[in-house]
């Protein structure tokens, strides 16, 4: 693979405006109830020492995508040139095996029954729409190498998981972001 692209999310900068989520829905014309990117509220601790953190999640374009392995009609593939995980809507039969396999609950199914998810805005030929409107610069994208450098400068960490997700998170509150407790769907 030539390069692997991913996202960088700074939980300290996020102001919970949902602009990333709205930009994605708007650009792609997603039907109600479908979220290719979703801002999730995350609570940790016990009363009275409770902390609330938010995380903006989409497909994590994993290095080892479980959805691709589970897809019997081979509608899901990982592009060799950039590591972006894409769906061929013509091949998808809507079985849902990808949803079951994905530890993050990323695959979404519209009224047509076909799987859909973040495609890194490939059709636009521009940077991902979700990264453009963020007033706090909490969300960005790049190659894993670029993001790893940024993460080391900012004290961020790569999200751990069996699927090797392509997401770096700056999270000084140390909310335990893991596959077990992060689910888009």
N, C-alpha and C positions, 0 to 999 in steps of 0.2 A: 504494500500500500504506500502510495506517495506521501500523503499527509493525513492526519486525523484532525477534524475540526470539532470544536466543542464550545461550551459556554462557561463564563465566569460570572458568579453571582456574589454580590457583597451584601450580606444580610444587615450589616451596620449602616449602609447607605440607603437601603430601601425605605421608602416612605409610605408604602402600601397604597399607592395611587391606582394600581391595576392598569396603568397605561400600556404595559407590555402585553397583558392579556387582551385588552381592547384592540390594540393595533393588530394583533394576530387575527382575531375574529373578524375585524373589518377588512383587512387586506385579502383574506381568503374567503370571505362571505360565508362563514360557518353558520350552520343552522343553530337555533336555540338548544342549549344543553350540551353542545360539543365544545370542547376546549383543547386546542392544540398546545396552548400554554395556559397555566393556571397558577394564580397566587394562592398559596395554601397557608392558613394560620396554624401555628404550632405552639402548644403550651407545654412548659416543663416546670417541675418543682411542685411543692405542696404549699397550700395556704398557710401563712400569708406571704411566703417567699415564692411567688409565682412569676415566671417570665414568659412573655409572649414574643414570638419571633415569626417572621414570615419568610417564605421561600417561593421563588418563582420557578416553576418546573414545566418542562416540555419533554419531548423525547430526548433521552440522554445520549443518543447516537453511540451506543456502547461499542467497545472494541470487540466484545463477544456477545452480540445480541441474542438473547434467549428467544425473542419473537421470531427471528429468522430461522433458528433451528426448529422451532415448533410448527412453522408454516409448511404444511404438506403440499399445497399447490405452488409453492415457491414464489409467492407474490411479494414477499419481503426479501430484499437484498441489501447488502452493504456495498456501497460504491468503492472501488479500489482506489480511485484518484483522490478522494477526500474523506472517506470513512463515514459518509452520511448514509443513514439507513432510510431506504425509500420503499414505497408500496406501489406495486403495479395493480391498479384498480381493475384492470381487465382480467387478471388472474385470481384475484381475491374471491373466495366463495362465502365469506362472512361466517366461517365456522367458529371463530372466537378463540381458537387455540393460542393465538398470539397474545391475547389479553391474559389468559390464564398463565402463560409462561413468563410474561413481563413482571418483574418484581416491583415495578413502579406504577402499574396500572395505566400505562400510556395509551395503548390502542383504544380508539373511540369508534363507535359505530353509529352512523347517521340513519336516517329513515330508509335509505337504500340498502342498509344491512352490510355495506362494504366498509372495511377498516380504513381509518384515516388517522393521521398524526402529523406532527411537525415534520416538515421536509426541508428545513433550513432556508426556506424561501427560494428554492432553486429556480422556480419558474420566473421569479422576478429578476433574477440575474443581479441582484444587489445584496447588501448585507441583510441579515434577518430583520424583518419588520419590528419584532419585539424589542430589539436593542436600540432602535432609533428614538422613540419618544420618552425614554426614561429621564425625568428631570434631575435625578440624583446620580446618574451614571452608575447605577447598581448592577446593570446587566450588560455584558459585552460578549463578544465571540472572537474566535481566532483559532489558530492551530494549537494543538496540545503543547507544542514547544513554547509558543508565545504565551499561552495561558499559564504554563508552569513557571515561566520567568516572572510574570505578573504576580502569581500566587506567592512566590518566594519573597518578592518585594513587599507584599501586603500582609503576609502572615496567613494566607489562605491554605486550604488543603484540598486535595482531590477527593471527591466522594468515593468511598470504598464500596466494593460490591463484587460478587462473582462475575457479573457481566462486564466489569471494568467500564463504568459509566464515564462519559467525557464531560464532566462537570467539576469545576473548582468552586469552593465556597469559602468566603471569608465570614467567620462566625465567632466573634469574640465571646459571645454568651455561652458558647459550647453546647448549643442545643444538639442532641444526638441525632443528626440527620443520617438515617440508614435506610436501606431497602425495606426493612421491616416496618418503618413508620412513615415513609414518604410514599404516597400514592396519589396520582393525579385523578384517576377515575374512581 
